[in-house]
Amino acid sequence: MKKYIISALLGVSFAASAVTVSTTLAPLQSYNLLTLSPNVGSFLVKQIGITATTGTNAIVALIDAPSTNLSYINPAYTNRISYGTNWNTTWTNFYGVVQTNYSPIIAQIDVTNTVAASTNNYTTRLIAGAAANSTAVFQGVNYYFDQGVLVTNTSSGNATIVVTY
């Protein structure tokens, strides 16, 4: 006797409200629009609006960074690397013929690996702009920010940034 298990998938929907934050930046300024505590989660940005509030174009970057410092340093470290390899031997026999042993004699090699300190930049998620005295809206985006949302204005005029997450 065969038994069959029939399962039904129930459709359940949840209403989620969006949160909007905004700021206006002067030329060459940056600001942490959203910040996260370490190991808490991430922000999912769904919409970005950029408004050039002056007669010049606005260029804005959204960077996944915890502060206004745009780079971080990985300190130097040392670790051990172990790997297995074939150990081939070559010799000359009594009659002067060179012999090579290709048998799978495995040897484990241990090496110390030293990695120098390095400076890295945080991840830039979006660089976008708006024409003078206009607004550009980027809808339907799905940008995850794991450390915080840092916005920068690299243009010569003021820019207003609106982020919906």
Backbone torsions as a table, in degrees:
resi	resn	phi	psi	omega
1	MET	NA	128.0	179.6
2	LYS	-97.1	140.7	177.0
3	LYS	-111.8	135.6	177.9
4	TYR	-116.1	136.4	176.7
5	ILE	-106.3	123.7	179.5
6	ILE	-110.7	126.1	179.4
7	SER	-119.2	146.5	178.9
8	ALA	-116.4	138.1	178.0
9	LEU	-96.4	117.4	-179.2
10	LEU	-90.4	132.9	178.5
11	GLY	-84.4	120.7	179.0
12	VAL	-125.3	133.0	178.3
13	SER	-121.0	145.9	179.5
14	PHE	-122.5	141.1	177.4
15	ALA	-90.7	128.8	179.5
16	ALA	-120.3	133.8	179.5
17	SER	-96.1	143.2	-179.8
18	ALA	-91.0	147.3	177.4
19	VAL	-111.9	135.8	-178.6
20	THR	-119.4	133.5	174.4
21	VAL	-127.2	150.7	-179.1
22	SER	-149.0	160.9	175.6
23	THR	-155.8	157.8	173.6
24	THR	-115.2	127.8	-176.6
25	LEU	-113.8	138.7	171.7
26	ALA	-76.6	168.2	179.3
27	PRO	-56.1	139.2	176.2
28	LEU	59.9	31.4	176.5
29	GLN	-107.9	159.1	173.2
30	SER	-137.0	156.7	-175.6
31	TYR	-154.6	137.7	175.0
32	ASN	-82.4	102.8	-178.2
33	LEU	-72.3	-40.3	177.9
34	LEU	-138.5	138.8	177.0
35	THR	-128.4	148.0	178.6
36	LEU	-117.4	145.6	170.1
37	SER	-75.2	151.4	-179.4
38	PRO	-58.0	139.9	175.7
39	ASN	58.8	34.2	-179.0
40	VAL	-99.9	-36.7	-176.7
41	GLY	155.2	-142.9	179.5
42	SER	-153.9	163.3	173.4
43	PHE	-99.0	136.9	173.8
44	LEU	-108.8	106.4	-178.8
45	VAL	-85.8	125.8	-176.1
46	LYS	-104.6	-26.4	-177.8
47	GLN	-151.2	142.6	-179.5
48	ILE	-131.9	131.1	176.3
49	GLY	-120.9	134.3	179.4
50	ILE	-125.9	127.5	178.7
51	THR	-121.6	126.5	173.6
52	ALA	-87.6	108.1	-173.2
53	THR	-87.3	-2.3	179.0
54	THR	-122.8	-175.9	-178.3
55	GLY	-78.7	12.9	177.4
56	THR	-119.5	157.9	177.6
57	ASN	-66.0	149.2	177.5
58	ALA	-110.8	131.2	176.3
59	ILE	-122.0	124.0	-172.6
60	VAL	-127.2	142.3	174.1
61	ALA	-119.3	138.5	173.0
62	LEU	-109.7	120.9	-172.6
63	ILE	-121.8	137.9	177.5
64	ASP	-82.6	86.0	-175.6
65	ALA	-140.5	147.6	-179.0
66	PRO	-82.9	-14.1	-178.9
67	SER	-149.3	-177.3	179.7
68	THR	-79.2	-2.9	172.6
69	ASN	-76.3	122.6	-172.4
70	LEU	-87.4	-1.0	179.8
71	SER	-138.2	163.0	177.7
72	TYR	-137.5	161.4	-177.3
73	ILE	-115.6	126.4	168.8
74	ASN	-88.6	118.3	-178.4
75	PRO	-68.2	158.9	177.4
76	ALA	-65.9	149.1	178.2
77	TYR	-151.8	162.7	178.4
78	THR	-126.1	136.9	175.9
79	ASN	-140.3	170.3	179.5
80	ARG	-105.4	138.2	175.7
81	ILE	-118.6	130.5	176.3
82	SER	-121.5	137.0	176.9
83	TYR	-147.5	154.4	178.3
84	GLY	-99.2	145.6	180.0
85	THR	-146.4	159.6	174.1
86	ASN	-76.0	144.7	-179.7
87	TRP	-112.7	100.8	-179.6
88	ASN	-97.9	139.9	-180.0
89	THR	-122.6	144.3	177.7
90	THR	-127.5	137.3	178.1
91	TRP	-150.8	165.6	176.0
92	THR	-106.6	127.2	-177.2
93	ASN	-80.7	-176.4	-176.6
94	PHE	-59.3	-31.1	-177.0
95	TYR	-91.8	3.4	178.0
96	GLY	87.0	11.9	178.3
97	VAL	-92.3	131.2	179.3
98	VAL	-77.1	125.8	179.0
99	GLN	-112.6	140.7	175.8
100	THR	-126.6	133.0	178.3
101	ASN	-99.2	110.0	178.3
102	TYR	-100.6	17.9	-178.1
103	SER	-67.4	152.0	-176.0
104	PRO	-75.8	67.3	173.5
105	ILE	-85.6	114.0	-173.7
106	ILE	-93.8	136.4	175.7
107	ALA	-124.6	144.6	175.2
108	GLN	-100.0	127.1	-179.9
109	ILE	-109.3	130.9	176.3
110	ASP	-112.8	129.8	-177.5
111	VAL	-132.5	146.7	172.5
112	THR	-91.8	128.2	-178.3
113	ASN	-112.6	122.3	178.6
114	THR	-110.4	124.5	-179.3
115	VAL	-111.2	125.8	-178.3
116	ALA	-73.5	159.0	175.6
117	ALA	-63.3	147.8	179.9
118	SER	-139.6	149.2	176.6
119	THR	-107.5	128.2	-178.4
120	ASN	-124.5	155.8	176.3
121	ASN	-98.4	146.6	175.1
122	TYR	-66.8	159.8	-174.4
123	THR	-75.2	127.7	174.2
124	THR	-89.5	120.6	-178.6
125	ARG	-86.3	-34.4	-176.0
126	LEU	-157.2	136.4	167.9
127	ILE	-123.6	119.3	-175.9
128	ALA	-144.8	169.9	-178.2
129	GLY	-145.6	170.3	175.3
130	ALA	-134.2	142.2	178.6
131	ALA	-69.0	162.0	-177.4
132	ALA	-53.5	134.1	177.7
133	ASN	55.0	36.0	178.5
134	SER	-141.9	175.3	-179.9
135	THR	-124.9	136.3	173.3
136	ALA	-115.0	129.9	-179.0
137	VAL	-119.0	129.4	178.5
138	PHE	-110.1	102.9	-177.5
139	GLN	-101.7	157.8	175.8
140	GLY	71.2	19.4	177.3
141	VAL	-87.7	156.2	177.1
142	ASN	-134.0	79.8	179.2
143	TYR	-102.1	123.4	175.7
144	TYR	-93.5	129.3	176.0
145	PHE	-115.0	115.4	-174.6
146	ASP	-90.3	-17.8	-176.2
147	GLN	-119.4	-28.1	-179.2
148	GLY	156.1	165.8	179.8
149	VAL	-109.7	106.9	177.0
150	LEU	-100.6	126.7	177.3
151	VAL	-111.2	139.3	178.8
152	THR	-128.0	148.1	176.1
153	ASN	-114.2	108.0	-177.5
154	THR	-99.9	10.0	-178.5
155	SER	-95.9	-178.2	-178.1
156	SER	-96.8	0.4	177.7
157	GLY	-124.6	169.8	179.5
158	ASN	-67.4	151.4	178.2
159	ALA	-139.8	136.8	173.8
160	THR	-106.6	129.8	-178.8
161	ILE	-116.4	128.8	177.2
162	VAL	-120.9	123.8	-178.8
163	VAL	-120.3	128.4	176.4
164	THR	-110.2	126.5	-179.1
165	TYR	-133.7	NA	NA
